Amino acid sequence: MGQARIRQCTRDDVDAVIGLERQWEQEAIAYGDFKPMSREAYLTVLERFPAYFLVAEHDGRLVGYIHGSVQPSAAVEVTPAQEPYVEIEDLYVQPDSRGQDIGGALLERLFEIARQEGIQRFVVGTKSKEIDKILRFYRSHGFTPWRIQFFK
């Protein structure tokens, strides 16, 4: 597989993004209720934060996406009050495209866009059942875990 092209999501991409999200749901790789977003919800996200909604395209089809939202002043324990940050809402790459750093390319492009707007901080959560893999991935992109819950 050649390199995927990372670009901004468009209205024309939303149905393909929904298809990827349905594939994510079918994988059953996250804990809890998977609540797929409606088309209208995706269009709202795209309208509110267009720069922070990216897709990965390969051979004319979407193979992954990321979207986030700018939180202007709502501090969390690890960010200073009044300092904006990007909360990464979703990051998904379809199974047959994994292991090719497409997720990393999506994430790094999101970082670049935010930094161009003066935003240096990012927050992401996960309910993945593959927590060790997820921790390695986000750590490799500069994230530090600050809150972890366990169950038995």
C-alpha positions in Angstrom: 0.0 0.0 0.0 1.3 3.5 -0.9 1.0 6.4 1.4 -2.4 7.7 2.4 -3.2 11.3 1.7 -4.3 13.3 4.8 -6.7 16.1 4.1 -9.6 18.0 5.5 -13.0 16.3 5.6 -15.7 17.6 3.3 -19.4 17.3 3.3 -19.0 14.7 0.5 -16.9 12.5 2.9 -19.4 12.3 5.7 -21.2 9.2 4.5 -17.8 7.4 4.1 -16.8 8.5 7.6 -20.1 7.1 8.9 -19.3 3.8 7.1 -15.9 3.7 8.9 -17.6 4.4 12.2 -20.0 1.5 11.7 -17.0 -0.7 10.9 -15.5 0.5 14.2 -18.7 -0.4 16.0 -18.7 -3.9 14.5 -15.1 -4.6 15.6 -16.3 -4.4 19.2 -12.9 -3.1 20.3 -14.1 -0.5 22.9 -15.8 -0.9 26.2 -19.3 0.4 26.9 -22.1 1.4 24.7 -20.8 2.5 21.3 -23.0 5.4 20.3 -22.6 6.0 16.5 -23.1 9.6 15.5 -25.8 10.7 13.1 -25.1 12.3 9.8 -26.4 15.5 11.2 -24.1 15.3 14.2 -21.1 14.8 11.8 -22.1 17.7 9.7 -22.4 19.9 12.8 -18.9 18.8 13.9 -17.6 19.6 10.4 -19.3 23.0 10.5 -18.0 23.9 14.0 -14.4 22.6 13.7 -13.6 22.1 10.0 -9.9 22.4 10.4 -9.9 19.6 13.1 -11.8 17.1 11.0 -9.4 15.2 8.8 -9.6 12.1 6.7 -7.0 9.6 5.3 -7.6 8.7 1.7 -5.9 5.9 -0.2 -6.7 4.8 -3.8 -9.9 7.0 -3.8 -11.4 5.6 -0.6 -11.3 6.8 3.0 -9.4 4.5 5.3 -9.4 6.6 8.5 -10.4 9.8 10.1 -9.8 12.0 13.2 -11.9 14.8 14.6 -11.4 17.1 17.6 -12.8 20.2 19.1 -11.1 23.3 20.5 -11.9 23.8 24.2 -11.1 27.5 24.8 -10.9 27.8 28.5 -12.3 24.8 30.2 -9.3 23.6 32.3 -8.8 20.0 33.1 -6.3 18.8 35.7 -3.4 18.9 33.4 -4.0 22.1 31.4 -3.7 25.6 32.8 -6.9 27.6 33.1 -7.6 29.9 30.2 -5.3 28.0 27.9 -7.1 26.5 24.9 -6.6 22.8 24.0 -7.8 20.4 21.4 -9.9 17.5 22.7 -9.5 14.6 20.3 -13.0 13.0 20.0 -12.3 10.2 17.6 -9.4 8.6 15.7 -10.1 5.5 13.7 -8.2 3.6 10.9 -9.8 0.6 9.3 -8.2 -2.8 10.1 -6.6 -3.5 6.8 -4.9 -0.1 6.8 -3.4 -0.3 10.3 0.3 -0.7 11.0 1.1 1.8 8.3 1.2 4.9 10.6 -2.0 6.4 9.1 -3.3 7.1 12.6 0.0 8.7 13.5 -0.2 10.9 10.3 -3.7 12.0 11.1 -2.7 12.8 14.6 0.5 14.7 13.6 -1.4 16.7 11.0 -4.0 17.7 13.7 -1.1 18.9 15.9 0.3 21.0 13.0 -3.1 22.7 12.4 -3.5 23.4 16.1 0.0 24.8 16.5 -0.6 27.1 13.5 -3.5 28.5 15.6 -1.3 28.8 18.7 -2.7 25.7 20.5 -0.1 23.6 22.1 -2.1 21.2 24.3 -4.1 18.1 23.4 -6.3 15.8 25.4 -7.6 12.3 24.4 -9.5 9.6 26.2 -10.0 6.0 25.2 -12.3 3.0 26.1 -10.3 0.6 23.9 -10.0 -3.0 24.9 -6.5 -2.9 23.4 -5.2 -0.5 26.1 -1.5 -1.5 25.9 -1.4 -0.8 22.1 -3.3 2.5 22.6 -0.9 3.6 25.4 2.1 2.8 23.2 0.6 4.7 20.2 -0.3 7.9 22.1 3.0 7.9 24.1 4.9 7.6 20.8 3.2 10.9 19.8 4.2 12.7 23.0 1.1 12.0 25.2 1.4 11.3 29.0 -1.4 9.4 30.7 -2.8 11.3 33.7 -5.8 9.2 34.8 -6.3 5.5 34.4 -9.1 3.3 35.8 -8.9 -0.4 36.3 -11.5 -3.1 36.8 -11.6 -6.7 37.8 
